[in-house]
């Protein structure tokens, strides 16, 4: 007789004695051990008794559990003593169980879980913060407690969508060991919770759970069924199954079948897809977007060719007609973005006049993804036909391929090199404020400046590796791509340091470029620390200083805090603005490298102004001055 179910049940009961008997309802491993005894119930009365006692222990009232627990444990010990035997087989076999996985389960004291469990069980506000901080930041290993895993899965049915999203995110990171728990109690007719469970299983297992997906298709409600049909795309053996579903399903489910069929490599699929596609091309083409099957790429290329030839024979008379074509071209570009071929590139040349922005976007994506001869030749051809319209693409190619000095030599003219200081400041002003000249030539100069700097501000210097990295969004999945550059000519910084901040008192329109400029900082360039310090300090004289400003200035070892308290504010004319600035300075003052003598000098200046003009608020100034004169350091204020 196989005694493993008895031993497993005994082990689970011994564990209950440690973690607490009040948690047996949530102990799925105990439930599993009890369920295993059900098959033995017909073999002998004692096994039936063990099974029934186990079920009663899990389902019974609290007051009955202690005695029942002890009786069941004693009965198990007695049975195991009488049934013990020696192993007579040739080879010992390891019993694979989820519970046996190293580090999969980690049982913690209930006091460590009480706040988290209360948050999962509760309904009020603040629950998300507790769950998020406990699971992700405070104690990540807590996720390995079996009780927490159970609550996480139950959290997929929470009333608050933020908790559901967090649980989906975290459960996807659990690995295959979580799959049996996700399947436990799975109801294919269920709604959002079951959909989430299925999506997690699909994300973790891909094609390994093909039979489970089929089970969901055959037994599931509409929403579950749709997800399951999509998951069938992982396995090429599903062709016949999907073709059969194609004949049975209607509406959204049929469309989902065709989406999965687009991942199949089969002649029958191609024929059926052509019939499906021709009915509503620009509604159905989206179902081809994800697949990289060669026949799909060829099919889309052939359709784009047909489409462009048809366009050439049309006259788009109305604004509505032009808008519709523009949208269609954008859709064609989007669907074909991950199906790049030489033929595809040549077709973009034909599509360009109908939606310039969409075509340029995808060409930039291709350049950053992989530069080759075909893409560079296409950009050259387009640049000749449409002079000046492909500056972004030309600049990207040069940044990635050429030496830093070559890039600067060829493109610095677009950022104001050779212009007066005032002209450069004006270009920055219009760039940050989003202003466009009504004069065609000036507008062109502004747009070129904007194009180049929008790329420059996607570059970061990595001090650890001493490399410049270009960051660019992947239009296929919206992830961020990284491209290592050969360098970045230091003369670019001379233009950046011409930036005038006087018209950004609150830096509202400029704030998004704050981190961008900091990311370009390269301490390995001689004199850069001093130049950056002067430049950046001037910025916080024009607006309110924040903690991250001081952190960066400290990195630069900046100590010259002249006029820090008043900034560029005329405090007699604008006392309220000064009061606001001083309040914010109070939040960061302790963290600066400002000397006590410098601060005292500034405070005494303000006190003198206040005597002449009492409207100038002293605020914290008098208290700071008094404390400094008593020997308190700036860092202690």
N, C-alpha and C positions, 0 to 999 in steps of 0.2 A: 504493500500500500504506500502511496506517495504521501508523506507526512508534512510536506512543505506548507500546505495551507494552514495546518494546525500550528506549526512553528511561527508562521507569519502573523497569525491572529494573536498568538501569545506575545510576540514582540510588540505588536501594536498596542496591546493592553498594557504592557509594561511602560510603554511610552506615555500612555494616558495618565499613569500614576505620577509622572513627572510634570507634564504640562498642565494637568488639571482636568478633572472629570467633566466640568461644565462646558468643555470645548468639543466633546465627542460628536455633537451634531455637525460640526464643521470639518471633522477629520475624515476626508474622503478616502484616505488610505485604510483607516479602520473599517469604513463601509465596504471597501473593496475586499478586505480580508474576510469580513462576515459573508459577503456575497459568494465567495469561493466555497464556503461551507455548504451552500445550498445544494450543490451537486452530490454531497455526501449524505444528505439528510435521509435519503431513501435506503442507504446501506445499513444503518444501525440507528436505534432510538437515541443513543447518546450523542450522535452527530446532529440529529434533528434537534435535540435539546440545546446543544451548543449554538446552532444557527438561530433558534428562536430567542435564546437569551441575548445573543449579540444584537439582534434586531430590536429587542425591547430596550436594551441599553442605549442604543442610538436614538430611538424614538420616544422613550418613556419620560415620565416626570422627573424633575430634579431630585425630589425626596426619595425616590426609589433607587436611584442610580448607584449609590455607594455600596449598599449590600449586594445588589445584583452584580456589580463589577467584581467584588471579592469572590462571590460564589462562582462566577464564570471563570475567573483566573484559576481558582482552586480546581475546578472540574477539568480544565485544560491540562493542568499539571498532572493530574491523576491519569488522564487518558494517554498523555505522552509517555508517562512512566510505563504503563502497561503495553503500549504499542511500539516501544522502542525496539530497534533492530539494527543490525550491522549492514553496511553497504556491500553488495556482492558484485556490482558491475565492474567492468574493466577500467573505465575512465570516469573520473568525476566530472560532472557537468555544471558549469556556472549558470545559475538561474538569473536571467536578465530581467530586472525590474526597474521601473522608473525611480523608485526609492533608493536603489543601489547606486545611482549615478553620483559620482563625486561632486560635492559642493552644490548639488541640486536642491537639497533641502537643508535648511539651517533653522533649528528650532530655538526660539528665543523665549526669554521670560515674558510672561503675559504683561507685566508692567511696562516693558519696552514697546508693546504693541497697542496698549489700551487707547492712547490718543488717536492713533491711526485708525483702529477699528471703529472708534466712536465717530470719526469723520466719515468713514464709509457708510455707516449705518444711519447717520444723521441726515437732516434735510435743510438745515439753516445755512447762512452765509459763512464764509471763512473756511469751509471744508476743503476747497481746492488747494489753498495755501498749505494746509497741514499735510495733505496727501502728497502734493508735489515736493515739498521740502523734505518730508520724511523718506520718501522713496528714492528721490533723485540726488539730494544734496547731503542731508544729515547722516544718513546711514544706508548706502546703496545695498549692502549685503542683506538688509532686512527683507528684500524681495524673495530671498531663498527660503523663508519660513512658509511652510505649507498652508498655514492659515491665511497668510497675506496673499498668496497666489489665488486662493479661493475667493477672497474679497476683491482682488483685481479683476477676476473674470466676472464676478457679480457686478462690478463697477461699469461693465459694458451696458448695463441697463439703468444707469443712474439718470436721475431727472435733469442733471446739469451736463450740458454737452461738453464743457471743458474737461470734466472728469472722464467722460467717455473717450474723448480724443487722446487724453494723456494715457489712459489704460491701453488703447490700441497701440500707441507709440511704444510703450514699455513692454507689452506682451510680445510684440514683434521681435524684440531683442532677446527673448527668453530662450530661443532655440527649440529643437524638436521635442524636448522633454515636456514642454507645456501642452503639446498637441493632445495627448490622451485626456487631459483635464478640460480642454476646450470641447472635446467630443462628448464628454460626460454630460448627460442631460440635454444633448443637442436636439433641438426641435426644428426640423426643416420647414415647418409651417410658421415658425416664429418671425418676428420683424427685426427691428434694429439691432437687438443684442445678438441674434443668431447670424445676421448679416455680418456683423463685426467679427464674430468668432470665425466665420468662414473666410473672411478676408485675411485674418491673421494666419490661419492655417495655410492659405494659398501663398501668402508672403513668405512663410517659413519653409514650406515643403515643395513649392512649385509643382512639378509633375508627379511627385512621389505619392500623392494622395488622389490619384486619378479615379480610383473606384469610389472613393468618398464623394468626389464631385458628381459622379454619375448618380450615386444614391440621392444626392441633393436635387439633381435635375429631375429625377423620376418621382420624388416624394415632396419636393419643396413648394412653398408658396412662390408667387411671382418674383418678389425681390430676391429671395435666396436663390431661386432658379437662375436669375439673370447673372448673378455673381458666379455661380457654379459653371454655367455655360462658358463664361469668359475664361475660367480656369482650365477648361479642356484644351485650350490653345497650346499648352505646354507639351502635349504628347501627340506625335504624328500618327500614332495608331488610332486616334479618334476620328479619322477622316470619315469612315463609313457611318459611325455613330452620329457625327455632326450633319452629314448629308441626309440622314434619316430624320433628324430633328428639324432640318430645314423645311421638310415637307409638312411637318406637324405644327410648328409654331407660327405665331402671327405677331404683327406689331413689333414692339421693342425687343421681345425675345427672339424673333426671327432676325432682326438686325444684329443682335448679339451673336447669334449663330454664324452669320456671315463675317462678323469681326474675327471670331475664332478660326473660321475657315481660311481667312487671309493669311494665317500662320502655317497653313498646310501646303505641302508641295505635292500637288496631284493635278493631273490634267482635267479630271472631272470638276475639280474646284474652280479652275480657271473659267470653264464654260459657264458654270452656274453663276459665278461672280459677274461675268460680263452681262448676263441677263438682268441681274439684280442692279448693277451699277447704272445701266442705261436708262432705267426707269426714272431715277432722280439723282443725277451725277453729283451735284454739289451738296446733297444731303447724305449720300451714301459713301462718298469718297473719304469722309472722316474715319470710317471703319478700317481703312487701309493704313492709317497713320503710324501705328505702332510696329507693324511687321517689317522685317528686313528681307523677306523672301525675294529672290531675284525676279520671279515672274511678276510680282507686284510692282517692282521698280520699272520693269519694262512696260507694264500695262499703263502705269501713270505717265511715263514718258511719251508713250504713243498717244495717250489722250491729250496731254498738253500740246503736242504737235498738232493734233486735229483742232484743238481749241484755238491756237494762235493763227492757224491758216484760216479758220472761220472768221476770226476777229478782223483779219486783214481785208476781208470782203464786206465788212460792216461799216456803216457810218454811225457813230455814236452822237446823235443829235441833241439829246436832252441830258440835263444834269443827273437825272435819275438813272438813265442808261449807263452813264459813265461811272456813277457810284456803284451800281450793280457789278459791272465788270471789275472795278477796283476790288470789291469784296471777293469776287471769284478768284482773282489772281492771288490775293492774300491767302485764300484757302489752298490753292494749288502749291504755293510756296511752303506753307506750313506742313502739308501732308508729305511733300517730297524732300523735306529738310534732311531726313536720315537715310535718303536713297540716292546719294550723290554719285553721279557718273559724269563722264565727259559729255555725254549726250544731254544730261540734265542741265549742265552748265550752259551749253549752247542755247538751250530753250529759254533760260532765264534772260538771255540777251533779247529774245523776242518778246518776252513778257514785260521787260523793263518799262517801256513807255506807258503801260497801263496801270502800274502801281510801283513807282520808283522806290518808295520807302520800304515796302515789303521785300523787294528784290535786293536792295542794298543791305538790308538787315541780314538776310540769309547768306549773302556773299561775305559779309564780315564774319559771320559764324563759321563759315567754311575756312576762311583765312586763319582764324584763331585755332580752329580744330586741327587742320592739317594743310600747310601750304604745299602746293605742288605746281608743276609747270602749267597745267591746264588753268588753274585759278588765276595765276599771275598773268598769263596771256590774255585771258578774258578781261581782266581789269584794264590792261593796256588798251585793248580794242575799244572797250566802253569809254575809257577816258578820252580817246581820240574823237569818238563820235559825240560824246557829251562832255565837253571840256569843263573841268572844274567841279563836276558833280560827284566824283569818286575820291575826294580827298581823304575821307575816313579810311577807305579800303587801301589806298596807296600808302598812307601813314602807317597803318597796321602792318602791311607787308614789309615796309622798310624797318620798322621797329624790331620785327622778329628776325629778319634776314640780314640786315646791314650792320656795319660797325656804328657805335654811338655817334662818332664825329660826322659820319656820312648822313645819318638821320638828321642831325642838327643842321648841317649845311644845306640840305635839300628842303627842310620844312620850317626852319626858324623864321622865314619871311612871313609865314602865316600868323605869327604870334606877336608881331610888332617890332621885330628887330630892324633897326634903321629909322624907326619913328621916334618922335620926341617923347619925353617922359610923360607929358600930359596926355598925348595920344594913347599911350599904353594904359595909363590909368583909366582913361575913358573906355577903352575896350574891356577892361576888367569890370568896370562899373556896369556897362550894358550887358555883359555876360551874366553877372550875378543877379542883376535886377530883372533880367529877361526882356530888356528893351531892344527894339528893332527899328533901325532907321527907315524912313520912307524913301530915302534916296537909294536907288538900285545899287550903285557902286559901293556906297558905305555899308549897306545891308549885307553885301557879299563879303566885305572885309570882316564884318562882325560875325557872320556865319562861319567863315573859315577859322577865325580865332576860337569860336565856341567848339567847333569840331575837333580841333587839335587838343584843346585843354580838357575836353570831355574824355579823351583817351588818356592823356597824361594823368588825370586824376583817378585812373584805374590802375595805376602803377604803385607798387610798394617796394621799399628797400628792406630786405631781410638782413638784419645785423648778424644773426647767427651764421648764416651761410654766405653772407656778403654778396647777395644777388638781388637784382631787380626783377620783380615778378609782375607780369600783366595779368589782371583778373578780368574775366569776361563771362557773361551769362550764357549758359548752354540753352539754346532755344528749344531743344527737344525735351528736356526734363527740368529746366530752370535751376539746375545746379550751377556752381561757379567753377569755371575752368581756370587753370593756372598755366601760364606760359613763361618760361625762363628767358629773359632777355640777355643779350651779350653785354649790356651796360646802359648807361643813361648819361649823356654828356652834361657835365656840370654847368655849362653855360645856360641851360634851361632855367636854372635857379635864379640867375640874374633877372630874368623876366618876372618870375614869381615874386621876387622881393620888391618889384616896382609897384606891387599892389597897394592901393591907397584905401584905408579903412574908414576915413572920416565920414563917409556917407552910409556906414553900417552901424549906427549907434547901438542898435539891438542885435545886429548881425542876423536878423531873421532870414533874409534871402541868401545869406552866405553860410549858414550853419552847416549845411550838408557837405561843404568843402573843408570844414575845419579838420576833420580826421584825415581827409585826403591829402592835405598839405603836410600834416604831421607824418603820414606814412612815407612820404618821400624823403624824410630826413636821413642823411647819410653821414655819420660821424667820421667816416674814414676820409672824407674830403677835407683838406686843410682849410681852416677858418670857417667851416660850416657851422660849428657849434655857436660861435659868436654871432654870425649872420642870422641864424635861425632864432637865437635868443632875442636880438634886437627887433627882428620882424614880428615875432610872436608876441613879445611884450607890448609892442605898439598896438596889436590887435586888442588886447584886453584893457588898454587905456581907452579904447573906443566903445567898449561895451562892458557888461557885467562880467567879472571873472568867476570861473567855476573851478571846482576841485580838479577836473582833468587838465585845466589850463596850468594850474600850479604844479601838478604832477609832471607835466611835460617840461615846464621851465626848470624844475628841480633836476630833471634828467640832463638839462643843458647847463646846470650849475649856475643859473642866472641869479645874480644878487643885486642888480641895479634897479631898485624899486622906486625910482623917482616919480613923484606925482601919483603914486599908486592909489591913495585914498580918494582923490578928486578926479583922477583920470583926465579926460579932455572936456570935462564939464565946467562951465562958468558957474561956480557955486552961488554967486550973488544973484545972478539972473535966473538960475534954475535950482533953487534950494531943495525942492522935492526930489529931483533926479539925484542930487547929491546924497540926500538921506537914504534913498533906495540903494545907491551904490555902496555906501558905508555899511548898510545892513548885510549885503552880500559879501563884502570884504571880510566882515566879522566871521563868516563861515569858513573862510580859507586862510585867514591871516596867520594862524598858528603853524600852518604847513609851509609857509614861504621861507626863503632864505634871506629875508629882509633883516637888516641890522637894527638894533635898538636905537642907535643915534639917528638913523635915517627916519625911523618912524616918529621919534620924538620931534624932530625938526618939522615934519609934515603936520603933526598934531598941533604944535605951537603956532604954525602958520594959520591953521583953521581957527584956533581959539582967538587969534588976533583979528581975523576977518569977522568973527562973531561979535567982537566988541564994537566994531564999526557998524555992523549990520546984524542986529539980533535975529533977523529972520533966517539967517544961516543956521541950520540945526547942528547942535553939538553931538546929539545922539550918544554914541558910545565913546566919542573922542575924549571927553573929560575924564572918564573912568580909566580908559587906556593910558592916558598921560600920567595920571596919578599913580597908577600901578607901576608903570615903567620907571618913573622917578624914584620909586621905593625899592627898585632893584629887580623887579620881575622881568623875565625874558620874554621876547616876542612869542616864543613857542609855548609860554605858560599863560598867555592872556586868555 
